[in-house]
Amino acid sequence: MRNEFIAFLKQYGVIGLAIAVIIGGKANALVTTLVDGILMPIITAFLPGGTWRTATLDVGPVHFLPAPCSAPRSTSSSWRGSSSCSARRS
């Protein structure tokens, strides 16, 4: 029974998958720490008062949002070139 279980682990690469999940979790923690500890203080220095959450980048009639997927979709817009997750035009 034990030999069959070990053969199953080797055949389907379960150990490699488990290692990948652990590495992915640690990479997520690393990126979160870098963003919260290094990147956000720099951005906050340029946008005091926490206005980075509502800041937009306006390029002509197109408004790029920092979190566009959480923004409500505009139903009155005649521009249908992209989804609401990439840019929004008013």
PDB file of N, CA, C and O in Angstrom:
ATOM      1  N   MET A   1       0.818  -1.192   0.000  1.00  0.00           N
ATOM      2  CA  MET A   1       0.000   0.000   0.000  1.00  0.00           C
ATOM      3  C   MET A   1       0.865   1.262   0.000  1.00  0.00           C
ATOM      4  O   MET A   1       0.579   2.218  -0.720  1.00  0.00           O
ATOM      5  N   ARG A   2       1.913   1.256   0.803  1.00  0.00           N
ATOM      6  CA  ARG A   2       2.780   2.427   0.873  1.00  0.00           C
ATOM      7  C   ARG A   2       3.517   2.635  -0.449  1.00  0.00           C
ATOM      8  O   ARG A   2       3.661   3.769  -0.905  1.00  0.00           O
ATOM      9  N   ASN A   3       3.984   1.549  -1.066  1.00  0.00           N
ATOM     10  CA  ASN A   3       4.694   1.656  -2.340  1.00  0.00           C
ATOM     11  C   ASN A   3       3.788   2.202  -3.435  1.00  0.00           C
ATOM     12  O   ASN A   3       4.232   2.960  -4.298  1.00  0.00           O
ATOM     13  N   GLU A   4       2.518   1.814  -3.395  1.00  0.00           N
ATOM     14  CA  GLU A   4       1.567   2.349  -4.382  1.00  0.00           C
ATOM     15  C   GLU A   4       1.358   3.846  -4.188  1.00  0.00           C
ATOM     16  O   GLU A   4       1.246   4.596  -5.157  1.00  0.00           O
ATOM     17  N   PHE A   5       1.308   4.269  -2.940  1.00  0.00           N
ATOM     18  CA  PHE A   5       1.127   5.692  -2.655  1.00  0.00           C
ATOM     19  C   PHE A   5       2.341   6.492  -3.127  1.00  0.00           C
ATOM     20  O   PHE A   5       2.183   7.564  -3.712  1.00  0.00           O
ATOM     21  N   ILE A   6       3.524   5.993  -2.884  1.00  0.00           N
ATOM     22  CA  ILE A   6       4.739   6.678  -3.335  1.00  0.00           C
ATOM     23  C   ILE A   6       4.796   6.704  -4.852  1.00  0.00           C
ATOM     24  O   ILE A   6       5.214   7.707  -5.431  1.00  0.00           O
ATOM     25  N   ALA A   7       4.385   5.628  -5.510  1.00  0.00           N
ATOM     26  CA  ALA A   7       4.346   5.602  -6.975  1.00  0.00           C
ATOM     27  C   ALA A   7       3.345   6.630  -7.507  1.00  0.00           C
ATOM     28  O   ALA A   7       3.608   7.283  -8.516  1.00  0.00           O
ATOM     29  N   PHE A   8       2.213   6.775  -6.841  1.00  0.00           N
ATOM     30  CA  PHE A   8       1.216   7.776  -7.221  1.00  0.00           C
ATOM     31  C   PHE A   8       1.803   9.186  -7.112  1.00  0.00           C
ATOM     32  O   PHE A   8       1.637  10.003  -8.018  1.00  0.00           O
ATOM     33  N   LEU A   9       2.487   9.466  -6.004  1.00  0.00           N
ATOM     34  CA  LEU A   9       3.086  10.788  -5.817  1.00  0.00           C
ATOM     35  C   LEU A   9       4.103  11.098  -6.910  1.00  0.00           C
ATOM     36  O   LEU A   9       4.157  12.220  -7.412  1.00  0.00           O
ATOM     37  N   LYS A  10       4.904  10.108  -7.274  1.00  0.00           N
ATOM     38  CA  LYS A  10       5.919  10.319  -8.303  1.00  0.00           C
ATOM     39  C   LYS A  10       5.300  10.455  -9.691  1.00  0.00           C
ATOM     40  O   LYS A  10       5.744  11.279 -10.491  1.00  0.00           O
ATOM     41  N   GLN A  11       4.277   9.651  -9.979  1.00  0.00           N
ATOM     42  CA  GLN A  11       3.678   9.647 -11.310  1.00  0.00           C
ATOM     43  C   GLN A  11       2.967  10.958 -11.618  1.00  0.00           C
ATOM     44  O   GLN A  11       3.094  11.477 -12.727  1.00  0.00           O
ATOM     45  N   TYR A  12       2.228  11.498 -10.668  1.00  0.00           N
ATOM     46  CA  TYR A  12       1.429  12.683 -10.921  1.00  0.00           C
ATOM     47  C   TYR A  12       2.085  13.980 -10.465  1.00  0.00           C
ATOM     48  O   TYR A  12       1.472  15.041 -10.579  1.00  0.00           O
ATOM     49  N   GLY A  13       3.288  13.927  -9.962  1.00  0.00           N
ATOM     50  CA  GLY A  13       4.010  15.135  -9.601  1.00  0.00           C
ATOM     51  C   GLY A  13       3.375  15.917  -8.467  1.00  0.00           C
ATOM     52  O   GLY A  13       3.425  17.147  -8.459  1.00  0.00           O
ATOM     53  N   VAL A  14       2.791  15.233  -7.525  1.00  0.00           N
ATOM     54  CA  VAL A  14       2.096  15.892  -6.418  1.00  0.00           C
ATOM     55  C   VAL A  14       3.071  16.674  -5.548  1.00  0.00           C
ATOM     56  O   VAL A  14       2.732  17.747  -5.050  1.00  0.00           O
ATOM     57  N   ILE A  15       4.264  16.152  -5.361  1.00  0.00           N
ATOM     58  CA  ILE A  15       5.245  16.834  -4.525  1.00  0.00           C
ATOM     59  C   ILE A  15       5.678  18.143  -5.186  1.00  0.00           C
ATOM     60  O   ILE A  15       5.822  19.163  -4.512  1.00  0.00           O
ATOM     61  N   GLY A  16       5.882  18.113  -6.489  1.00  0.00           N
ATOM     62  CA  GLY A  16       6.232  19.339  -7.209  1.00  0.00           C
ATOM     63  C   GLY A  16       5.133  20.380  -7.131  1.00  0.00           C
ATOM     64  O   GLY A  16       5.412  21.573  -7.010  1.00  0.00           O
ATOM     65  N   LEU A  17       3.893  19.942  -7.199  1.00  0.00           N
ATOM     66  CA  LEU A  17       2.764  20.857  -7.080  1.00  0.00           C
ATOM     67  C   LEU A  17       2.711  21.473  -5.688  1.00  0.00           C
ATOM     68  O   LEU A  17       2.452  22.668  -5.547  1.00  0.00           O
ATOM     69  N   ALA A  18       2.952  20.670  -4.667  1.00  0.00           N
ATOM     70  CA  ALA A  18       2.950  21.187  -3.298  1.00  0.00           C
ATOM     71  C   ALA A  18       4.059  22.219  -3.102  1.00  0.00           C
ATOM     72  O   ALA A  18       3.845  23.245  -2.456  1.00  0.00           O
ATOM     73  N   ILE A  19       5.221  21.956  -3.649  1.00  0.00           N
ATOM     74  CA  ILE A  19       6.328  22.910  -3.556  1.00  0.00           C
ATOM     75  C   ILE A  19       5.988  24.195  -4.296  1.00  0.00           C
ATOM     76  O   ILE A  19       6.312  25.283  -3.821  1.00  0.00           O
ATOM     77  N   ALA A  20       5.340  24.088  -5.455  1.00  0.00           N
ATOM     78  CA  ALA A  20       4.954  25.278  -6.220  1.00  0.00           C
ATOM     79  C   ALA A  20       3.941  26.118  -5.455  1.00  0.00           C
ATOM     80  O   ALA A  20       4.008  27.346  -5.495  1.00  0.00           O
ATOM     81  N   VAL A  21       3.016  25.489  -4.767  1.00  0.00           N
ATOM     82  CA  VAL A  21       2.033  26.228  -3.979  1.00  0.00           C
ATOM     83  C   VAL A  21       2.714  26.977  -2.841  1.00  0.00           C
ATOM     84  O   VAL A  21       2.379  28.131  -2.573  1.00  0.00           O
ATOM     85  N   ILE A  22       3.657  26.339  -2.177  1.00  0.00           N
ATOM     86  CA  ILE A  22       4.380  26.994  -1.084  1.00  0.00           C
ATOM     87  C   ILE A  22       5.188  28.176  -1.606  1.00  0.00           C
ATOM     88  O   ILE A  22       5.166  29.250  -1.006  1.00  0.00           O
ATOM     89  N   ILE A  23       5.903  27.992  -2.718  1.00  0.00           N
ATOM     90  CA  ILE A  23       6.688  29.079  -3.295  1.00  0.00           C
ATOM     91  C   ILE A  23       5.774  30.220  -3.746  1.00  0.00           C
ATOM     92  O   ILE A  23       6.108  31.390  -3.556  1.00  0.00           O
ATOM     93  N   GLY A  24       4.634  29.894  -4.336  1.00  0.00           N
ATOM     94  CA  GLY A  24       3.689  30.927  -4.754  1.00  0.00           C
ATOM     95  C   GLY A  24       3.156  31.727  -3.583  1.00  0.00           C
ATOM     96  O   GLY A  24       2.995  32.942  -3.688  1.00  0.00           O
ATOM     97  N   GLY A  25       2.882  31.073  -2.479  1.00  0.00           N
ATOM     98  CA  GLY A  25       2.419  31.782  -1.287  1.00  0.00           C
ATOM     99  C   GLY A  25       3.475  32.717  -0.734  1.00  0.00           C
ATOM    100  O   GLY A  25       3.162  33.832  -0.315  1.00  0.00           O
ATOM    101  N   LYS A  26       4.708  32.280  -0.728  1.00  0.00           N
ATOM    102  CA  LYS A  26       5.803  33.127  -0.240  1.00  0.00           C
ATOM    103  C   LYS A  26       6.077  34.279  -1.208  1.00  0.00           C
ATOM    104  O   LYS A  26       6.403  35.381  -0.767  1.00  0.00           O
ATOM    105  N   ALA A  27       5.953  34.050  -2.512  1.00  0.00           N
ATOM    106  CA  ALA A  27       6.132  35.125  -3.476  1.00  0.00           C
ATOM    107  C   ALA A  27       5.036  36.181  -3.310  1.00  0.00           C
ATOM    108  O   ALA A  27       5.300  37.377  -3.435  1.00  0.00           O
ATOM    109  N   ASN A  28       3.816  35.743  -3.032  1.00  0.00           N
ATOM    110  CA  ASN A  28       2.725  36.674  -2.779  1.00  0.00           C
ATOM    111  C   ASN A  28       3.029  37.538  -1.553  1.00  0.00           C
ATOM    112  O   ASN A  28       2.806  38.748  -1.574  1.00  0.00           O
ATOM    113  N   ALA A  29       3.535  36.920  -0.496  1.00  0.00           N
ATOM    114  CA  ALA A  29       3.887  37.670   0.710  1.00  0.00           C
ATOM    115  C   ALA A  29       5.017  38.665   0.430  1.00  0.00           C
ATOM    116  O   ALA A  29       5.009  39.777   0.958  1.00  0.00           O
ATOM    117  N   LEU A  30       5.980  38.272  -0.392  1.00  0.00           N
ATOM    118  CA  LEU A  30       7.091  39.152  -0.740  1.00  0.00           C
ATOM    119  C   LEU A  30       6.610  40.367  -1.522  1.00  0.00           C
ATOM    120  O   LEU A  30       6.996  41.496  -1.218  1.00  0.00           O
ATOM    121  N   VAL A  31       5.773  40.143  -2.521  1.00  0.00           N
ATOM    122  CA  VAL A  31       5.260  41.254  -3.325  1.00  0.00           C
ATOM    123  C   VAL A  31       4.399  42.192  -2.474  1.00  0.00           C
ATOM    124  O   VAL A  31       4.499  43.412  -2.604  1.00  0.00           O
ATOM    125  N   THR A  32       3.565  41.636  -1.616  1.00  0.00           N
ATOM    126  CA  THR A  32       2.737  42.460  -0.734  1.00  0.00           C
ATOM    127  C   THR A  32       3.604  43.315   0.176  1.00  0.00           C
ATOM    128  O   THR A  32       3.313  44.495   0.371  1.00  0.00           O
ATOM    129  N   THR A  33       4.650  42.749   0.729  1.00  0.00           N
ATOM    130  CA  THR A  33       5.545  43.499   1.604  1.00  0.00           C
ATOM    131  C   THR A  33       6.265  44.604   0.839  1.00  0.00           C
ATOM    132  O   THR A  33       6.396  45.720   1.342  1.00  0.00           O
ATOM    133  N   LEU A  34       6.731  44.305  -0.368  1.00  0.00           N
ATOM    134  CA  LEU A  34       7.419  45.323  -1.161  1.00  0.00           C
ATOM    135  C   LEU A  34       6.487  46.481  -1.527  1.00  0.00           C
ATOM    136  O   LEU A  34       6.884  47.644  -1.471  1.00  0.00           O
ATOM    137  N   VAL A  35       5.263  46.160  -1.895  1.00  0.00           N
ATOM    138  CA  VAL A  35       4.318  47.209  -2.268  1.00  0.00           C
ATOM    139  C   VAL A  35       3.949  48.053  -1.057  1.00  0.00           C
ATOM    140  O   VAL A  35       3.967  49.282  -1.129  1.00  0.00           O
ATOM    141  N   ASP A  36       3.611  47.401   0.061  1.00  0.00           N
ATOM    142  CA  ASP A  36       3.197  48.129   1.255  1.00  0.00           C
ATOM    143  C   ASP A  36       4.346  48.879   1.911  1.00  0.00           C
ATOM    144  O   ASP A  36       4.139  49.971   2.439  1.00  0.00           O
ATOM    145  N   GLY A  37       5.548  48.320   1.892  1.00  0.00           N
ATOM    146  CA  GLY A  37       6.668  48.923   2.602  1.00  0.00           C
ATOM    147  C   GLY A  37       7.519  49.871   1.796  1.00  0.00           C
ATOM    148  O   GLY A  37       8.128  50.778   2.363  1.00  0.00           O
ATOM    149  N   ILE A  38       7.580  49.691   0.485  1.00  0.00           N
ATOM    150  CA  ILE A  38       8.470  50.521  -0.337  1.00  0.00           C
ATOM    151  C   ILE A  38       7.699  51.371  -1.341  1.00  0.00           C
ATOM    152  O   ILE A  38       7.893  52.585  -1.401  1.00  0.00           O
ATOM    153  N   LEU A  39       6.836  50.753  -2.119  1.00  0.00           N
ATOM    154  CA  LEU A  39       6.163  51.468  -3.201  1.00  0.00           C
ATOM    155  C   LEU A  39       5.121  52.466  -2.703  1.00  0.00           C
ATOM    156  O   LEU A  39       5.102  53.613  -3.152  1.00  0.00           O
ATOM    157  N   MET A  40       4.263  52.049  -1.790  1.00  0.00           N
ATOM    158  CA  MET A  40       3.187  52.930  -1.338  1.00  0.00           C
ATOM    159  C   MET A  40       3.696  54.161  -0.589  1.00  0.00           C
ATOM    160  O   MET A  40       3.118  55.233  -0.769  1.00  0.00           O
ATOM    161  N   PRO A  41       4.746  54.079   0.243  1.00  0.00           N
ATOM    162  CA  PRO A  41       5.252  55.325   0.835  1.00  0.00           C
ATOM    163  C   PRO A  41       5.762  56.323  -0.196  1.00  0.00           C
ATOM    164  O   PRO A  41       5.636  57.532  -0.003  1.00  0.00           O
ATOM    165  N   ILE A  42       6.333  55.830  -1.283  1.00  0.00           N
ATOM    166  CA  ILE A  42       6.794  56.734  -2.348  1.00  0.00           C
ATOM    167  C   ILE A  42       5.604  57.383  -3.036  1.00  0.00           C
ATOM    168  O   ILE A  42       5.612  58.589  -3.281  1.00  0.00           O
ATOM    169  N   ILE A  43       4.586  56.603  -3.349  1.00  0.00           N
ATOM    170  CA  ILE A  43       3.396  57.152  -4.002  1.00  0.00           C
ATOM    171  C   ILE A  43       2.689  58.134  -3.072  1.00  0.00           C
ATOM    172  O   ILE A  43       2.209  59.174  -3.523  1.00  0.00           O
ATOM    173  N   THR A  44       2.621  57.818  -1.785  1.00  0.00           N
ATOM    174  CA  THR A  44       1.963  58.697  -0.828  1.00  0.00           C
ATOM    175  C   THR A  44       2.697  60.025  -0.701  1.00  0.00           C
ATOM    176  O   THR A  44       2.072  61.047  -0.417  1.00  0.00           O
ATOM    177  N   ALA A  45       4.013  60.028  -0.905  1.00  0.00           N
ATOM    178  CA  ALA A  45       4.763  61.287  -0.851  1.00  0.00           C
ATOM    179  C   ALA A  45       4.334  62.233  -1.968  1.00  0.00           C
ATOM    180  O   ALA A  45       4.355  63.450  -1.789  1.00  0.00           O
ATOM    181  N   PHE A  46       3.947  61.688  -3.113  1.00  0.00           N
ATOM    182  CA  PHE A  46       3.516  62.513  -4.233  1.00  0.00           C
ATOM    183  C   PHE A  46       2.027  62.822  -4.194  1.00  0.00           C
ATOM    184  O   PHE A  46       1.596  63.834  -4.748  1.00  0.00           O
ATOM    185  N   LEU A  47       1.233  61.971  -3.552  1.00  0.00           N
ATOM    186  CA  LEU A  47      -0.210  62.170  -3.440  1.00  0.00           C
ATOM    187  C   LEU A  47      -0.605  62.125  -1.965  1.00  0.00           C
ATOM    188  O   LEU A  47      -1.143  61.115  -1.512  1.00  0.00           O
ATOM    189  N   PRO A  48      -0.356  63.183  -1.211  1.00  0.00           N
ATOM    190  CA  PRO A  48      -0.653  63.144   0.223  1.00  0.00           C
ATOM    191  C   PRO A  48      -2.150  63.057   0.490  1.00  0.00           C
ATOM    192  O   PRO A  48      -2.973  63.443  -0.340  1.00  0.00           O
ATOM    193  N   GLY A  49      -2.476  62.546   1.653  1.00  0.00           N
ATOM    194  CA  GLY A  49      -3.872  62.457   2.050  1.00  0.00           C
ATOM    195  C   GLY A  49      -4.573  61.213   1.559  1.00  0.00           C
ATOM    196  O   GLY A  49      -5.790  61.107   1.704  1.00  0.00           O
ATOM    197  N   GLY A  50      -3.859  60.274   0.987  1.00  0.00           N
ATOM    198  CA  GLY A  50      -4.481  59.028   0.535  1.00  0.00           C
ATOM    199  C   GLY A  50      -5.297  59.167  -0.730  1.00  0.00           C
ATOM    200  O   GLY A  50      -6.168  58.338  -0.992  1.00  0.00           O
ATOM    201  N   THR A  51      -5.038  60.197  -1.524  1.00  0.00           N
ATOM    202  CA  THR A  51      -5.823  60.395  -2.737  1.00  0.00           C
ATOM    203  C   THR A  51      -5.434  59.448  -3.864  1.00  0.00           C
ATOM    204  O   THR A  51      -6.019  59.507  -4.945  1.00  0.00           O
ATOM    205  N   TRP A  52      -4.466  58.584  -3.633  1.00  0.00           N
ATOM    206  CA  TRP A  52      -4.080  57.641  -4.679  1.00  0.00           C
ATOM    207  C   TRP A  52      -5.210  56.655  -4.968  1.00  0.00           C
ATOM    208  O   TRP A  52      -5.260  56.073  -6.052  1.00  0.00           O
ATOM    209  N   ARG A  53      -6.112  56.466  -4.013  1.00  0.00           N
ATOM    210  CA  ARG A  53      -7.220  55.532  -4.235  1.00  0.00           C
ATOM    211  C   ARG A  53      -8.233  56.081  -5.233  1.00  0.00           C
ATOM    212  O   ARG A  53      -8.919  55.310  -5.904  1.00  0.00           O
ATOM    213  N   THR A  54      -8.332  57.380  -5.338  1.00  0.00           N
ATOM    214  CA  THR A  54      -9.309  57.990  -6.247  1.00  0.00           C
ATOM    215  C   THR A  54      -8.644  58.682  -7.429  1.00  0.00           C
ATOM    216  O   THR A  54      -9.334  59.284  -8.252  1.00  0.00           O
ATOM    217  N   ALA A  55      -7.331  58.612  -7.532  1.00  0.00           N
ATOM    218  CA  ALA A  55      -6.622  59.284  -8.615  1.00  0.00           C
ATOM    219  C   ALA A  55      -6.928  58.612  -9.953  1.00  0.00           C
ATOM    220  O   ALA A  55      -7.097  57.395 -10.028  1.00  0.00           O
ATOM    221  N   THR A  56      -6.995  59.414 -10.991  1.00  0.00           N
ATOM    222  CA  THR A  56      -7.203  58.895 -12.345  1.00  0.00           C
ATOM    223  C   THR A  56      -6.145  59.480 -13.258  1.00  0.00           C
ATOM    224  O   THR A  56      -5.612  60.559 -13.000  1.00  0.00           O
ATOM    225  N   LEU A  57      -5.851  58.769 -14.313  1.00  0.00           N
ATOM    226  CA  LEU A  57      -4.957  59.255 -15.349  1.00  0.00           C
ATOM    227  C   LEU A  57      -5.828  59.561 -16.554  1.00  0.00           C
ATOM    228  O   LEU A  57      -6.384  58.651 -17.169  1.00  0.00           O
ATOM    229  N   ASP A  58      -5.949  60.846 -16.897  1.00  0.00           N
ATOM    230  CA  ASP A  58      -6.817  61.259 -17.996  1.00  0.00           C
ATOM    231  C   ASP A  58      -5.989  61.449 -19.258  1.00  0.00           C
ATOM    232  O   ASP A  58      -5.078  62.275 -19.306  1.00  0.00           O
ATOM    233  N   VAL A  59      -6.320  60.677 -20.265  1.00  0.00           N
ATOM    234  CA  VAL A  59      -5.683  60.795 -21.576  1.00  0.00           C
ATOM    235  C   VAL A  59      -6.810  61.073 -22.562  1.00  0.00           C
ATOM    236  O   VAL A  59      -7.471  60.151 -23.039  1.00  0.00           O
ATOM    237  N   GLY A  60      -7.021  62.350 -22.862  1.00  0.00           N
ATOM    238  CA  GLY A  60      -8.148  62.732 -23.701  1.00  0.00           C
ATOM    239  C   GLY A  60      -9.443  62.388 -22.988  1.00  0.00           C
ATOM    240  O   GLY A  60      -9.594  62.714 -21.810  1.00  0.00           O
ATOM    241  N   PRO A  61     -10.377  61.740 -23.663  1.00  0.00           N
ATOM    242  CA  PRO A  61     -11.639  61.381 -23.020  1.00  0.00           C
ATOM    243  C   PRO A  61     -11.575  60.063 -22.244  1.00  0.00           C
ATOM    244  O   PRO A  61     -12.585  59.640 -21.682  1.00  0.00           O
ATOM    245  N   VAL A  62     -10.416  59.408 -22.200  1.00  0.00           N
ATOM    246  CA  VAL A  62     -10.285  58.124 -21.528  1.00  0.00           C
ATOM    247  C   VAL A  62      -9.722  58.348 -20.125  1.00  0.00           C
ATOM    248  O   VAL A  62      -8.745  59.077 -19.953  1.00  0.00           O
ATOM    249  N   HIS A  63     -10.348  57.710 -19.111  1.00  0.00           N
ATOM    250  CA  HIS A  63      -9.920  57.828 -17.718  1.00  0.00           C
ATOM    251  C   HIS A  63      -9.422  56.468 -17.245  1.00  0.00           C
ATOM    252  O   HIS A  63     -10.195  55.513 -17.162  1.00  0.00           O
ATOM    253  N   PHE A  64      -8.130  56.383 -16.935  1.00  0.00           N
ATOM    254  CA  PHE A  64      -7.563  55.149 -16.401  1.00  0.00           C
ATOM    255  C   PHE A  64      -7.648  55.217 -14.887  1.00  0.00           C
ATOM    256  O   PHE A  64      -7.188  56.184 -14.280  1.00  0.00           O
ATOM    257  N   LEU A  65      -8.234  54.198 -14.273  1.00  0.00           N
ATOM    258  CA  LEU A  65      -8.449  54.157 -12.840  1.00  0.00           C
ATOM    259  C   LEU A  65      -7.492  53.170 -12.197  1.00  0.00           C
ATOM    260  O   LEU A  65      -7.119  52.189 -12.840  1.00  0.00           O
ATOM    261  N   PRO A  66      -7.069  53.391 -10.926  1.00  0.00           N
ATOM    262  CA  PRO A  66      -6.175  52.429 -10.288  1.00  0.00           C
ATOM    263  C   PRO A  66      -6.847  51.093 -10.008  1.00  0.00           C
ATOM    264  O   PRO A  66      -6.169  50.067  -9.955  1.00  0.00           O
ATOM    265  N   ALA A  67      -8.158  51.081  -9.827  1.00  0.00           N
ATOM    266  CA  ALA A  67      -8.897  49.838  -9.616  1.00  0.00           C
ATOM    267  C   ALA A  67     -10.143  49.863 -10.491  1.00  0.00           C
ATOM    268  O   ALA A  67     -11.258  49.947  -9.975  1.00  0.00           O
ATOM    269  N   PRO A  68      -9.969  49.791 -11.818  1.00  0.00           N
ATOM    270  CA  PRO A  68     -11.108  49.985 -12.709  1.00  0.00           C
ATOM    271  C   PRO A  68     -12.145  48.873 -12.644  1.00  0.00           C
ATOM    272  O   PRO A  68     -13.298  49.106 -13.008  1.00  0.00           O
ATOM    273  N   CYS A  69     -11.790  47.687 -12.201  1.00  0.00           N
ATOM    274  CA  CYS A  69     -12.766  46.602 -12.164  1.00  0.00           C
ATOM    275  C   CYS A  69     -13.800  46.803 -11.071  1.00  0.00           C
ATOM    276  O   CYS A  69     -14.891  46.238 -11.141  1.00  0.00           O
ATOM    277  N   SER A  70     -13.470  47.602 -10.061  1.00  0.00           N
ATOM    278  CA  SER A  70     -14.430  47.852  -8.996  1.00  0.00           C
ATOM    279  C   SER A  70     -15.306  49.060  -9.304  1.00  0.00           C
ATOM    280  O   SER A  70     -16.265  49.333  -8.582  1.00  0.00           O
ATOM    281  N   ALA A  71     -14.984  49.779 -10.367  1.00  0.00           N
ATOM    282  CA  ALA A  71     -15.773  50.948 -10.735  1.00  0.00           C
ATOM    283  C   ALA A  71     -17.042  50.501 -11.462  1.00  0.00           C
ATOM    284  O   ALA A  71     -17.016  49.512 -12.195  1.00  0.00           O
ATOM    285  N   PRO A  72     -18.144  51.213 -11.269  1.00  0.00           N
ATOM    286  CA  PRO A  72     -19.380  50.831 -11.962  1.00  0.00           C
ATOM    287  C   PRO A  72     -19.259  51.063 -13.455  1.00  0.00           C
ATOM    288  O   PRO A  72     -18.590  51.999 -13.893  1.00  0.00           O
ATOM    289  N   ARG A  73     -19.897  50.226 -14.223  1.00  0.00           N
ATOM    290  CA  ARG A  73     -19.869  50.371 -15.673  1.00  0.00           C
ATOM    291  C   ARG A  73     -20.770  51.508 -16.100  1.00  0.00           C
ATOM    292  O   ARG A  73     -21.862  51.691 -15.562  1.00  0.00           O
ATOM    293  N   SER A  74     -20.313  52.253 -17.050  1.00  0.00           N
ATOM    294  CA  SER A  74     -21.099  53.340 -17.582  1.00  0.00           C
ATOM    295  C   SER A  74     -21.974  52.798 -18.710  1.00  0.00           C
ATOM    296  O   SER A  74     -21.453  52.339 -19.726  1.00  0.00           O
ATOM    297  N   THR A  75     -23.284  52.845 -18.546  1.00  0.00           N
ATOM    298  CA  THR A  75     -24.176  52.302 -19.565  1.00  0.00           C
ATOM    299  C   THR A  75     -24.483  53.316 -20.655  1.00  0.00           C
ATOM    300  O   THR A  75     -24.963  52.952 -21.729  1.00  0.00           O
ATOM    301  N   SER A  76     -24.206  54.599 -20.380  1.00  0.00           N
ATOM    302  CA  SER A  76     -24.519  55.618 -21.371  1.00  0.00           C
ATOM    303  C   SER A  76     -23.383  55.832 -22.361  1.00  0.00           C
ATOM    304  O   SER A  76     -23.532  56.598 -23.313  1.00  0.00           O
ATOM    305  N   SER A  77     -22.260  55.172 -22.154  1.00  0.00           N
ATOM    306  CA  SER A  77     -21.112  55.376 -23.022  1.00  0.00           C
ATOM    307  C   SER A  77     -21.335  54.706 -24.373  1.00  0.00           C
ATOM    308  O   SER A  77     -21.850  53.592 -24.457  1.00  0.00           O
ATOM    309  N   SER A  78     -20.937  55.407 -25.419  1.00  0.00           N
ATOM    310  CA  SER A  78     -21.046  54.834 -26.749  1.00  0.00           C
ATOM    311  C   SER A  78     -19.766  54.115 -27.150  1.00  0.00           C
ATOM    312  O   SER A  78     -19.721  53.474 -28.200  1.00  0.00           O
ATOM    313  N   TRP A  79     -18.744  54.211 -26.342  1.00  0.00           N
ATOM    314  CA  TRP A  79     -17.472  53.569 -26.642  1.00  0.00           C
ATOM    315  C   TRP A  79     -17.471  52.165 -26.092  1.00  0.00           C
ATOM    316  O   TRP A  79     -17.582  51.990 -24.879  1.00  0.00           O
ATOM    317  N   ARG A  80     -17.352  51.155 -26.934  1.00  0.00           N
ATOM    318  CA  ARG A  80     -17.384  49.756 -26.515  1.00  0.00           C
ATOM    319  C   ARG A  80     -16.089  49.038 -26.874  1.00  0.00           C
ATOM    320  O   ARG A  80     -16.079  47.815 -27.009  1.00  0.00           O
ATOM    321  N   GLY A  81     -14.994  49.785 -27.031  1.00  0.00           N
ATOM    322  CA  GLY A  81     -13.750  49.197 -27.496  1.00  0.00           C
ATOM    323  C   GLY A  81     -13.058  48.281 -26.515  1.00  0.00           C
ATOM    324  O   GLY A  81     -12.323  47.389 -26.938  1.00  0.00           O
ATOM    325  N   SER A  82     -13.263  48.464 -25.218  1.00  0.00           N
ATOM    326  CA  SER A  82     -12.607  47.602 -24.246  1.00  0.00           C
ATOM    327  C   SER A  82     -13.537  47.350 -23.082  1.00  0.00           C
ATOM    328  O   SER A  82     -14.572  48.001 -22.940  1.00  0.00           O
ATOM    329  N   SER A  83     -13.160  46.406 -22.261  1.00  0.00           N
ATOM    330  CA  SER A  83     -13.961  46.109 -21.082  1.00  0.00           C
ATOM    331  C   SER A  83     -13.756  47.181 -20.040  1.00  0.00           C
ATOM    332  O   SER A  83     -12.870  48.025 -20.173  1.00  0.00           O
ATOM    333  N   SER A  84     -14.566  47.152 -19.007  1.00  0.00           N
ATOM    334  CA  SER A  84     -14.453  48.152 -17.953  1.00  0.00           C
ATOM    335  C   SER A  84     -13.205  47.921 -17.104  1.00  0.00           C
ATOM    336  O   SER A  84     -12.881  48.762 -16.265  1.00  0.00           O
ATOM    337  N   CYS A  85     -12.499  46.817 -17.294  1.00  0.00           N
ATOM    338  CA  CYS A  85     -11.319  46.541 -16.490  1.00  0.00           C
ATOM    339  C   CYS A  85     -10.066  47.157 -17.059  1.00  0.00           C
ATOM    340  O   CYS A  85      -9.026  47.091 -16.403  1.00  0.00           O
ATOM    341  N   SER A  86     -10.094  47.753 -18.235  1.00  0.00           N
ATOM    342  CA  SER A  86      -8.881  48.339 -18.778  1.00  0.00           C
ATOM    343  C   SER A  86      -8.940  49.855 -18.810  1.00  0.00           C
ATOM    344  O   SER A  86      -7.955  50.507 -18.464  1.00  0.00           O
ATOM    345  N   ALA A  87     -10.037  50.428 -19.204  1.00  0.00           N
ATOM    346  CA  ALA A  87     -10.160  51.878 -19.259  1.00  0.00           C
ATOM    347  C   ALA A  87     -11.638  52.218 -19.338  1.00  0.00           C
ATOM    348  O   ALA A  87     -12.465  51.385 -19.709  1.00  0.00           O
ATOM    349  N   ARG A  88     -11.951  53.441 -18.988  1.00  0.00           N
ATOM    350  CA  ARG A  88     -13.344  53.876 -19.057  1.00  0.00           C
ATOM    351  C   ARG A  88     -13.383  55.249 -19.701  1.00  0.00           C
ATOM    352  O   ARG A  88     -12.578  56.119 -19.370  1.00  0.00           O
ATOM    353  N   ARG A  89     -14.285  55.440 -20.590  1.00  0.00           N
ATOM    354  CA  ARG A  89     -14.406  56.693 -21.316  1.00  0.00           C
ATOM    355  C   ARG A  89     -15.728  57.342 -20.925  1.00  0.00           C
ATOM    356  O   ARG A  89     -16.769  56.686 -20.905  1.00  0.00           O
ATOM    357  N   SER A  90     -15.677  58.633 -20.615  1.00  0.00           N
ATOM    358  CA  SER A  90     -16.922  59.303 -20.218  1.00  0.00           C
ATOM    359  C   SER A  90     -17.378  60.273 -21.284  1.00  0.00           C
ATOM    360  O   SER A  90     -18.408  60.928 -21.123  1.00  0.00           O
TER     361      SER A  90
END
